[in-house]
Amino acid sequence: MISVTNAPVPHGGWVSTHEDITESARRETSFRLLFESNPLPMWVYDRETLRFLAVNDAAVSHYGYSREKFLAMTLPEIRRPEERKRISESSHRAGVQ
């Protein structure tokens, strides 16, 4: 796979760069497969908002929410009430507002 980037230069013309991204694409595919097919519930969330960005099939199955519902929720919403305060405090200590 080749990534091509074109950029204009002053006084006309273009500079074009070509980069082989084959290995990077393979790694991404491998990590995506590992995430999506992992038998353990996994997710990716935004550190600032604590909103879910991605969830795997195991999380959908384990928690019983549809993927769409999951992606409309935040991390504290799937935790027990006593854990919600700890999650909020941890995110603030990590610099999250």
N, CA, C and O atoms as a GROMACS GRO file, in nm:
protein
  388
    1MET      N    1   0.085  -0.117   0.000
    1MET     CA    2   0.000   0.000   0.000
    1MET      C    3   0.090   0.123   0.000
    1MET      O    4   0.189   0.131   0.073
    2ILE      N    5   0.054   0.217  -0.081
    2ILE     CA    6   0.131   0.340  -0.092
    2ILE      C    7   0.041   0.458  -0.056
    2ILE      O    8  -0.069   0.470  -0.109
    3SER      N    9   0.088   0.543   0.033
    3SER     CA   10   0.019   0.667   0.067
    3SER      C   11   0.084   0.779  -0.014
    3SER      O   12   0.206   0.796  -0.013
    4VAL      N   13   0.001   0.855  -0.084
    4VAL     CA   14   0.051   0.965  -0.166
    4VAL      C   15  -0.003   1.096  -0.109
    4VAL      O   16  -0.123   1.110  -0.087
    5THR      N   17   0.088   1.190  -0.085
    5THR     CA   18   0.051   1.321  -0.034
    5THR      C   19   0.100   1.425  -0.133
    5THR      O   20   0.216   1.425  -0.173
    6ASN      N   21   0.010   1.514  -0.172
    6ASN     CA   22   0.044   1.622  -0.264
    6ASN      C   23   0.032   1.755  -0.192
    6ASN      O   24  -0.066   1.778  -0.121
    7ALA      N   25   0.130   1.841  -0.209
    7ALA     CA   26   0.128   1.973  -0.146
    7ALA      C   27   0.171   2.078  -0.247
    7ALA      O   28   0.271   2.060  -0.317
    8PRO      N   29   0.096   2.188  -0.254
    8PRO     CA   30   0.137   2.294  -0.346
    8PRO      C   31   0.261   2.366  -0.295
    8PRO      O   32   0.284   2.373  -0.174
    9VAL      N   33   0.341   2.418  -0.387
    9VAL     CA   34   0.459   2.496  -0.349
    9VAL      C   35   0.440   2.639  -0.400
    9VAL      O   36   0.366   2.662  -0.496
   10PRO      N   37   0.507   2.735  -0.335
   10PRO     CA   38   0.493   2.873  -0.379
   10PRO      C   39   0.532   2.888  -0.527
   10PRO      O   40   0.620   2.817  -0.576
   11HIS      N   41   0.468   2.978  -0.594
   11HIS     CA   42   0.495   3.008  -0.734
   11HIS      C   43   0.455   2.894  -0.828
   11HIS      O   44   0.508   2.885  -0.940
   12GLY      N   45   0.365   2.809  -0.786
   12GLY     CA   46   0.313   2.704  -0.872
   12GLY      C   47   0.387   2.574  -0.857
   12GLY      O   48   0.500   2.570  -0.807
   13GLY      N   49   0.324   2.469  -0.898
   13GLY     CA   50   0.382   2.336  -0.891
   13GLY      C   51   0.338   2.262  -0.766
   13GLY      O   52   0.267   2.316  -0.681
   14TRP      N   53   0.380   2.138  -0.758
   14TRP     CA   54   0.342   2.051  -0.648
   14TRP      C   55   0.460   1.966  -0.605
   14TRP      O   56   0.550   1.936  -0.684
   15VAL      N   57   0.460   1.929  -0.478
   15VAL     CA   58   0.555   1.830  -0.427
   15VAL      C   59   0.471   1.709  -0.388
   15VAL      O   60   0.371   1.721  -0.316
   16SER      N   61   0.511   1.596  -0.436
   16SER     CA   62   0.438   1.473  -0.409
   16SER      C   63   0.529   1.377  -0.333
   16SER      O   64   0.643   1.353  -0.375
   17THR      N   65   0.479   1.323  -0.221
   17THR     CA   66   0.556   1.223  -0.147
   17THR      C   67   0.481   1.091  -0.152
   17THR      O   68   0.358   1.087  -0.148
   18HIS      N   69   0.556   0.984  -0.162
   18HIS     CA   70   0.501   0.849  -0.167
   18HIS      C   71   0.562   0.769  -0.053
   18HIS      O   72   0.684   0.764  -0.037
   19GLU      N   73   0.475   0.706   0.027
   19GLU     CA   74   0.524   0.631   0.142
   19GLU      C   75   0.461   0.492   0.142
   19GLU      O   76   0.340   0.478   0.126
   20ASP      N   77   0.544   0.391   0.160
   20ASP     CA   78   0.495   0.253   0.168
   20ASP      C   79   0.436   0.232   0.308
   20ASP      O   80   0.510   0.235   0.406
   21ILE      N   81   0.307   0.211   0.316
   21ILE     CA   82   0.241   0.192   0.446
   21ILE      C   83   0.188   0.050   0.461
   21ILE      O   84   0.102   0.024   0.545
   22THR      N   85   0.239  -0.042   0.381
   22THR     CA   86   0.192  -0.180   0.383
   22THR      C   87   0.204  -0.242   0.521
   22THR      O   88   0.107  -0.298   0.573
   23GLU      N   89   0.320  -0.232   0.581
   23GLU     CA   90   0.342  -0.294   0.713
   23GLU      C   91   0.255  -0.228   0.820
   23GLU      O   92   0.200  -0.297   0.905
   24SER      N   93   0.244  -0.099   0.815
   24SER     CA   94   0.159  -0.027   0.911
   24SER      C   95   0.013  -0.071   0.898
   24SER      O   96  -0.056  -0.090   0.998
   25ALA      N   97  -0.034  -0.086   0.776
   25ALA     CA   98  -0.172  -0.131   0.752
   25ALA      C   99  -0.192  -0.273   0.803
   25ALA      O  100  -0.297  -0.305   0.858
   26ARG      N  101  -0.092  -0.358   0.784
   26ARG     CA  102  -0.101  -0.497   0.834
   26ARG      C  103  -0.109  -0.499   0.987
   26ARG      O  104  -0.188  -0.573   1.045
   27ARG      N  105  -0.026  -0.418   1.052
   27ARG     CA  106  -0.029  -0.410   1.199
   27ARG      C  107  -0.165  -0.362   1.247
   27ARG      O  108  -0.221  -0.418   1.341
   28GLU      N  109  -0.217  -0.259   1.183
   28GLU     CA  110  -0.348  -0.207   1.223
   28GLU      C  111  -0.456  -0.313   1.208
   28GLU      O  112  -0.541  -0.329   1.295
   29THR      N  113  -0.453  -0.386   1.098
   29THR     CA  114  -0.549  -0.494   1.075
   29THR      C  115  -0.536  -0.601   1.182
   29THR      O  116  -0.636  -0.653   1.232
   30SER      N  117  -0.412  -0.634   1.218
   30SER     CA  118  -0.387  -0.735   1.320
   30SER      C  119  -0.441  -0.690   1.456
   30SER      O  120  -0.507  -0.767   1.525
   31PHE      N  121  -0.412  -0.566   1.494
   31PHE     CA  122  -0.461  -0.514   1.623
   31PHE      C  123  -0.613  -0.504   1.624
   31PHE      O  124  -0.676  -0.534   1.725
   32ARG      N  125  -0.671  -0.462   1.512
   32ARG     CA  126  -0.817  -0.452   1.504
   32ARG      C  127  -0.880  -0.590   1.521
   32ARG      O  128  -0.979  -0.604   1.593
   33LEU      N  129  -0.824  -0.692   1.456
   33LEU     CA  130  -0.875  -0.828   1.470
   33LEU      C  131  -0.860  -0.877   1.614
   33LEU      O  132  -0.952  -0.938   1.668
   34LEU      N  133  -0.746  -0.850   1.676
   34LEU     CA  134  -0.724  -0.888   1.815
   34LEU      C  135  -0.828  -0.823   1.906
   34LEU      O  136  -0.880  -0.888   1.997
   35PHE      N  137  -0.857  -0.696   1.883
   35PHE     CA  138  -0.955  -0.623   1.963
   35PHE      C  139  -1.096  -0.677   1.939
   35PHE      O  140  -1.167  -0.711   2.034
   36GLU      N  141  -1.135  -0.686   1.814
   36GLU     CA  142  -1.272  -0.722   1.780
   36GLU      C  143  -1.307  -0.866   1.816
   36GLU      O  144  -1.420  -0.894   1.856
   37SER      N  145  -1.212  -0.957   1.801
   37SER     CA  146  -1.243  -1.098   1.825
   37SER      C  147  -1.198  -1.148   1.962
   37SER      O  148  -1.209  -1.267   1.991
   38ASN      N  149  -1.150  -1.060   2.045
   38ASN     CA  150  -1.105  -1.100   2.178
   38ASN      C  151  -1.224  -1.150   2.259
   38ASN      O  152  -1.330  -1.088   2.257
   39PRO      N  153  -1.210  -1.262   2.331
   39PRO     CA  154  -1.323  -1.314   2.410
   39PRO      C  155  -1.351  -1.232   2.536
   39PRO      O  156  -1.454  -1.251   2.602
   40LEU      N  157  -1.260  -1.142   2.571
   40LEU     CA  158  -1.281  -1.056   2.688
   40LEU      C  159  -1.342  -0.923   2.645
   40LEU      O  160  -1.305  -0.869   2.541
   41PRO      N  161  -1.436  -0.870   2.725
   41PRO     CA  162  -1.493  -0.739   2.691
   41PRO      C  163  -1.384  -0.633   2.688
   41PRO      O  164  -1.305  -0.620   2.781
   42MET      N  165  -1.380  -0.557   2.579
   42MET     CA  166  -1.280  -0.452   2.562
   42MET      C  167  -1.348  -0.330   2.502
   42MET      O  168  -1.446  -0.340   2.429
   43TRP      N  169  -1.291  -0.213   2.533
   43TRP     CA  170  -1.342  -0.091   2.473
   43TRP      C  171  -1.232   0.013   2.467
   43TRP      O  172  -1.129   0.002   2.532
   44VAL      N  173  -1.259   0.114   2.387
   44VAL     CA  174  -1.172   0.231   2.377
   44VAL      C  175  -1.261   0.349   2.412
   44VAL      O  176  -1.373   0.360   2.361
   45TYR      N  177  -1.211   0.438   2.499
   45TYR     CA  178  -1.292   0.554   2.535
   45TYR      C  179  -1.209   0.680   2.533
   45TYR      O  180  -1.086   0.676   2.542
   46ASP      N  181  -1.277   0.792   2.521
   46ASP     CA  182  -1.214   0.924   2.520
   46ASP      C  183  -1.181   0.963   2.663
   46ASP      O  184  -1.270   0.963   2.749
   47ARG      N  185  -1.056   0.997   2.691
   47ARG     CA  186  -1.015   1.030   2.828
   47ARG      C  187  -1.080   1.158   2.880
   47ARG      O  188  -1.098   1.172   3.001
   48GLU      N  189  -1.114   1.249   2.793
   48GLU     CA  190  -1.175   1.375   2.839
   48GLU      C  191  -1.322   1.360   2.870
   48GLU      O  192  -1.369   1.407   2.974
   49THR      N  193  -1.396   1.294   2.782
   49THR     CA  194  -1.541   1.283   2.799
   49THR      C  195  -1.584   1.151   2.861
   49THR      O  196  -1.698   1.138   2.906
   50LEU      N  197  -1.495   1.053   2.863
   50LEU     CA  198  -1.521   0.917   2.908
   50LEU      C  199  -1.624   0.847   2.820
   50LEU      O  200  -1.677   0.743   2.859
   51ARG      N  201  -1.652   0.901   2.701
   51ARG     CA  202  -1.744   0.839   2.605
   51ARG      C  203  -1.672   0.724   2.533
   51ARG      O  204  -1.553   0.732   2.502
   52PHE      N  205  -1.749   0.618   2.508
   52PHE     CA  206  -1.693   0.505   2.434
   52PHE      C  207  -1.672   0.543   2.289
   52PHE      O  208  -1.757   0.608   2.228
   53LEU      N  209  -1.558   0.502   2.235
   53LEU     CA  210  -1.527   0.523   2.093
   53LEU      C  211  -1.541   0.394   2.014
   53LEU      O  212  -1.573   0.396   1.895
   54ALA      N  213  -1.516   0.281   2.081
   54ALA     CA  214  -1.527   0.150   2.018
   54ALA      C  215  -1.547   0.046   2.126
   54ALA      O  216  -1.493   0.058   2.236
   55VAL      N  217  -1.624  -0.057   2.095
   55VAL     CA  218  -1.642  -0.170   2.186
   55VAL      C  219  -1.635  -0.298   2.102
   55VAL      O  220  -1.673  -0.298   1.985
   56ASN      N  221  -1.587  -0.405   2.163
   56ASN     CA  222  -1.580  -0.530   2.088
   56ASN      C  223  -1.707  -0.613   2.110
   56ASN      O  224  -1.791  -0.579   2.193
   57ASP      N  225  -1.718  -0.721   2.034
   57ASP     CA  226  -1.838  -0.806   2.042
   57ASP      C  227  -1.857  -0.865   2.181
   57ASP      O  228  -1.970  -0.880   2.227
   58ALA      N  229  -1.748  -0.899   2.249
   58ALA     CA  230  -1.757  -0.957   2.383
   58ALA      C  231  -1.818  -0.858   2.481
   58ALA      O  232  -1.895  -0.898   2.569
   59ALA      N  233  -1.786  -0.729   2.468
   59ALA     CA  234  -1.846  -0.628   2.556
   59ALA      C  235  -1.994  -0.614   2.529
   59ALA      O  236  -2.074  -0.603   2.622
   60VAL      N  237  -2.032  -0.615   2.402
   60VAL     CA  238  -2.173  -0.607   2.365
   60VAL      C  239  -2.248  -0.726   2.425
   60VAL      O  240  -2.356  -0.708   2.482
   61SER      N  241  -2.192  -0.844   2.412
   61SER     CA  242  -2.256  -0.964   2.466
   61SER      C  243  -2.261  -0.963   2.618
   61SER      O  244  -2.364  -0.996   2.677
   62HIS      N  245  -2.150  -0.927   2.681
   62HIS     CA  246  -2.141  -0.930   2.827
   62HIS      C  247  -2.235  -0.830   2.895
   62HIS      O  248  -2.303  -0.864   2.992
   63TYR      N  249  -2.238  -0.707   2.844
   63TYR     CA  250  -2.316  -0.603   2.908
   63TYR      C  251  -2.460  -0.595   2.855
   63TYR      O  252  -2.546  -0.535   2.920
   64GLY      N  253  -2.486  -0.654   2.738
   64GLY     CA  254  -2.622  -0.659   2.687
   64GLY      C  255  -2.671  -0.534   2.616
   64GLY      O  256  -2.789  -0.524   2.583
   65TYR      N  257  -2.582  -0.438   2.593
   65TYR     CA  258  -2.620  -0.318   2.519
   65TYR      C  259  -2.589  -0.340   2.372
   65TYR      O  260  -2.495  -0.412   2.337
   66SER      N  261  -2.667  -0.278   2.285
   66SER     CA  262  -2.631  -0.281   2.143
   66SER      C  263  -2.505  -0.197   2.126
   66SER      O  264  -2.472  -0.115   2.212
   67ARG      N  265  -2.436  -0.216   2.016
   67ARG     CA  266  -2.316  -0.137   1.989
   67ARG      C  267  -2.352   0.012   1.983
   67ARG      O  268  -2.279   0.097   2.035
   68GLU      N  269  -2.465   0.044   1.921
   68GLU     CA  270  -2.508   0.183   1.909
   68GLU      C  271  -2.535   0.245   2.047
   68GLU      O  272  -2.497   0.359   2.072
   69LYS      N  273  -2.601   0.169   2.135
   69LYS     CA  274  -2.628   0.218   2.271
   69LYS      C  275  -2.497   0.238   2.346
   69LYS      O  276  -2.478   0.340   2.413
   70PHE      N  277  -2.407   0.141   2.335
   70PHE     CA  278  -2.276   0.151   2.400
   70PHE      C  279  -2.206   0.281   2.358
   70PHE      O  280  -2.155   0.354   2.442
   71LEU      N  281  -2.205   0.308   2.228
   71LEU     CA  282  -2.133   0.424   2.177
   71LEU      C  283  -2.199   0.556   2.213
   71LEU      O  284  -2.142   0.662   2.190
   72ALA      N  285  -2.319   0.550   2.268
   72ALA     CA  286  -2.388   0.670   2.316
   72ALA      C  287  -2.369   0.688   2.467
   72ALA      O  288  -2.422   0.782   2.525
   73MET      N  289  -2.295   0.598   2.529
   73MET     CA  290  -2.278   0.598   2.675
   73MET      C  291  -2.137   0.641   2.715
   73MET      O  292  -2.048   0.658   2.630
   74THR      N  293  -2.118   0.659   2.845
   74THR     CA  294  -1.987   0.688   2.902
   74THR      C  295  -1.944   0.572   2.990
   74THR      O  296  -2.026   0.490   3.032
   75LEU      N  297  -1.816   0.567   3.019
   75LEU     CA  298  -1.760   0.460   3.102
   75LEU      C  299  -1.830   0.448   3.238
   75LEU      O  300  -1.863   0.336   3.278
   76PRO      N  301  -1.854   0.558   3.310
   76PRO     CA  302  -1.920   0.542   3.440
   76PRO      C  303  -2.060   0.479   3.432
   76PRO      O  304  -2.105   0.417   3.529
   77GLU      N  305  -2.126   0.492   3.320
   77GLU     CA  306  -2.262   0.440   3.307
   77GLU      C  307  -2.269   0.287   3.310
   77GLU      O  308  -2.375   0.232   3.337
   78ILE      N  309  -2.160   0.218   3.284
   78ILE     CA  310  -2.163   0.072   3.287
   78ILE      C  311  -2.106   0.017   3.417
   78ILE      O  312  -2.100  -0.104   3.436
   79ARG      N  313  -2.066   0.105   3.506
   79ARG     CA  314  -2.006   0.063   3.633
   79ARG      C  315  -2.109   0.073   3.746
   79ARG      O  316  -2.209   0.144   3.734
   80ARG      N  317  -2.083   0.002   3.854
   80ARG     CA  318  -2.169   0.010   3.972
   80ARG      C  319  -2.159   0.150   4.031
   80ARG      O  320  -2.056   0.216   4.017
   81PRO      N  321  -2.265   0.196   4.097
   81PRO     CA  322  -2.264   0.332   4.153
   81PRO      C  323  -2.143   0.362   4.241
   81PRO      O  324  -2.090   0.473   4.236
   82GLU      N  325  -2.099   0.267   4.321
   82GLU     CA  326  -1.985   0.292   4.410
   82GLU      C  327  -1.854   0.306   4.333
   82GLU      O  328  -1.758   0.363   4.385
   83GLU      N  329  -1.848   0.255   4.211
   83GLU     CA  330  -1.727   0.268   4.130
   83GLU      C  331  -1.725   0.397   4.050
   83GLU      O  332  -1.619   0.441   4.007
   84ARG      N  333  -1.840   0.457   4.029
   84ARG     CA  334  -1.849   0.576   3.944
   84ARG      C  335  -1.767   0.692   4.000
   84ARG      O  336  -1.701   0.763   3.924
   85LYS      N  337  -1.770   0.711   4.131
   85LYS     CA  338  -1.694   0.820   4.192
   85LYS      C  339  -1.544   0.796   4.173
   85LYS      O  340  -1.470   0.890   4.142
   86ARG      N  341  -1.500   0.673   4.191
   86ARG     CA  342  -1.358   0.641   4.174
   86ARG      C  343  -1.313   0.667   4.030
   86ARG      O  344  -1.204   0.720   4.009
   87ILE      N  345  -1.395   0.632   3.934
   87ILE     CA  346  -1.361   0.655   3.793
   87ILE      C  347  -1.349   0.804   3.767
   87ILE      O  348  -1.255   0.849   3.701
   88SER      N  349  -1.442   0.882   3.819
   88SER     CA  350  -1.439   1.027   3.800
   88SER      C  351  -1.314   1.086   3.865
   88SER      O  352  -1.248   1.171   3.805
   89GLU      N  353  -1.281   1.043   3.987
   89GLU     CA  354  -1.163   1.094   4.056
   89GLU      C  355  -1.035   1.055   3.982
   89GLU      O  356  -0.943   1.136   3.971
   90SER      N  357  -1.029   0.933   3.932
   90SER     CA  358  -0.911   0.887   3.859
   90SER      C  359  -0.890   0.969   3.732
   90SER      O  360  -0.776   1.003   3.699
   91SER      N  361  -0.997   1.001   3.662
   91SER     CA  362  -0.984   1.076   3.540
   91SER      C  363  -0.939   1.218   3.570
   91SER      O  364  -0.863   1.276   3.492
   92HIS      N  365  -0.984   1.275   3.681
   92HIS     CA  366  -0.940   1.411   3.716
   92HIS      C  367  -0.794   1.414   3.758
   92HIS      O  368  -0.722   1.509   3.727
   93ARG      N  369  -0.748   1.308   3.829
   93ARG     CA  370  -0.606   1.301   3.867
   93ARG      C  371  -0.517   1.288   3.745
   93ARG      O  372  -0.402   1.332   3.746
   94ALA      N  373  -0.570   1.227   3.641
   94ALA     CA  374  -0.491   1.208   3.518
   94ALA      C  375  -0.492   1.334   3.431
   94ALA      O  376  -0.439   1.334   3.320
   95GLY      N  377  -0.553   1.441   3.482
   95GLY     CA  378  -0.554   1.565   3.406
   95GLY      C  379  -0.677   1.585   3.321
   95GLY      O  380  -0.681   1.677   3.240
   96VAL      N  381  -0.777   1.500   3.338
   96VAL     CA  382  -0.900   1.513   3.261
   96VAL      C  383  -0.992   1.607   3.335
   96VAL      O  384  -1.013   1.592   3.456
   97GLN      N  385  -1.048   1.702   3.265
   97GLN     CA  386  -1.142   1.798   3.324
   97GLN      C  387  -1.284   1.754   3.304
   97GLN      O  388  -1.376   1.823   3.347
   0.00000   0.00000   0.00000
